């Protein structure tokens, strides 16, 4: 794994931003991942919406379909991809 996606990437992927999806698709899924911190930030941000349950449901579906792993900090030596590229 070479890169960890920051929260901005995940938010834009969840929002269906075509440019984010196209950029990420250029990478081998084995070269990217997300951190547990990003997962926590997405969950926390869901509570800023009028319908947090719906946002959590969408995020859980996203996590269930990931083609790349979730990492705890300290377990990888990698760079971070910050949105926008």
Secondary structure, DSSP 4 states (H G I P E B T S, - for coil): --EEE-HHHHHHHHTT-HHHHHHHTTS-GGGEEEEHHHHHHHHHHHTTSTTHHHHHHHHHHHHHT-SSEEE-TTS---EEEPSP-
